[in-house]
Amino acid sequence: MSSVFSSCTVPLVGFAALASTTLSRRQGVVCLSVIWLVNQALGFSVRTYPLEANTVAWGVMMLAASLAALALGRLIDRRGRRPSTPGIVSLGPRVAVSLTVGFLVYELILWLASFSLGTTGGFTLAVLGSVLRTNGLWALGLSVLFCQFDRITRRWGPRLPSIPSSLP
C-alpha cells in the first residue's frame, strides 16, 4: 500500500523493525521478501520503472539491505528481550531500537552500493530525514495495529472453537 502513495519510499526498514521483534526469522524473511516483491511488481507495472539492469540492481540492493536490517534487528532484540506484558509499552522501544539500527545499516548499504550503481546525490539530510520519517510512521502504525490485534486475540482466543486435529 505504501508503494501506491509513494514511488520511491517503500518503508522496508519499518516493516523489518516490526518483523524483527514479532516474527520468527523465517517468517520475517518471507514477509519482507513478499513486501519487496509486491513493491517491485507495482514499480515495474503501475509506476513504469524502466526495465534496465541498473534499476533491477537497485531493487536487489534494497532487498539485501532490508534483510540486513531485519537480521541486525533480530540480533539486537534477542539479546535485549526480557519477559514483559504484551503491548505497545513493551513493543514500542524494541521496535524503535530496531528501526534506528536497521535504518542506519540499510542506508549505509545503499550508500555503498550507490558508488557502483550511480546516483549518490540522493543521500542528503533532507532525503534521509524523509525516508526515516516514512519508515518510522509505518513502524509506529503497524506496531499499534499489531498490539491491538494481539490484545483482541488474547481476549477472544480461548473462547473461539478449536478445529479438531483429525476428522472422523
Disulfide bonds with the S-S distance in Angstrom:
none
